[in-house]
Amino acid sequence: MLKLMKQASSAALFFMAEQSIAALNALSGQAVDYRETAVYGENFVVSEWDESHICVGDRYRIGSCLVEISQPRRPCSRLSKNSGWSEMQKTVFQHGLTGWYARVVEGGEIHSGDTLELQSRPYPQWTIKRLNALLSGECNAFVIGEALACELLAAAFKRALEGKFQGGSGMVAG
């Protein structure tokens, strides 16, 4: 059981998709088992959904908690260190297998096996996959501008998009 309090932090919880972990295993030649250790820093591993199904602003009921998706994770060098593979950060970034962060809107309890129940989806156009592509792909000023207007997208990710627009790589340095 996990007890959560309401938190303003846009990165209170980190989710990874089971399918993304499997894809990273295939790309890296590793056999990471999320049931043994949280190599990617995940608090939760979900099945059935991945970065192409989850949108910023989605609200999910999990147990008695209500969480709201705030942004994709921006992979840092800790991924390479934790996994023991020097290319992990770059691979996660390039393939968009980042997972996503959520803020806690209503605190409560979560138990192993609790399901994610979608409560609302105000921004269906802003999937985690699409936002990842904005950082890792070609700079598109119009689309970046639209993403910056998304009220529920975390400020940290907005800063990364602004950096990309100003000529940055989009990738976390270090």
NORKA-V640727 format. One line per field, one symbol per residue. ss: DSSP state (H for helix, E for strand, C for the rest). phi: phi as a letter, one per 40 degrees, with the letter a starting at -180 (. if undefined). psi: psi as a letter, one per 20 degrees, with the letter a starting at -180 (. if undefined). A space follows every 10 residues. Layout:
ss=???
phi=???
psi=???
This chain:
ss=CEEECCECCC CCEEEEEHHH HHHHHHHHCC CCCCCCCCCC CCCEEECCCC CCCCECCCEE EECCEEEEEE EECCCCCHHH HHHCCCCHHH HHHHHCCCCE EEEEEECEEE CCCCCEEEEE CCCCCCEHHH HHHHHHCCCC HHHHHHHHCC CCCCHHHHHH HHHHHCCCCC CCCC
phi=.bbbbdbcdc bcbbbbcdcc ccccdcccgb bcbcccacdc gccbbbbgba ccbbbcgdbb cbfccbbbcb accccbcdcc cccgbcccdc cdcccgccga babccbcibb bdgcccbcba acbccbcdcc ccccccbccb dcccdccccc cccddccccc cccccchccg cccg
psi=qppqqppipi lhqpqqphhh ggghgghijr lpoiigqmhj jqhqpqrhqa hiipqpippp pocjqpqpph rqqoprihgg ghijohjggg ggghiklhaq qqqogprbqp qpiqqpophq nhmiimqhgg hghhhiaqpo gghgggghio hipqhghghg ghgghjjrhi qpp.
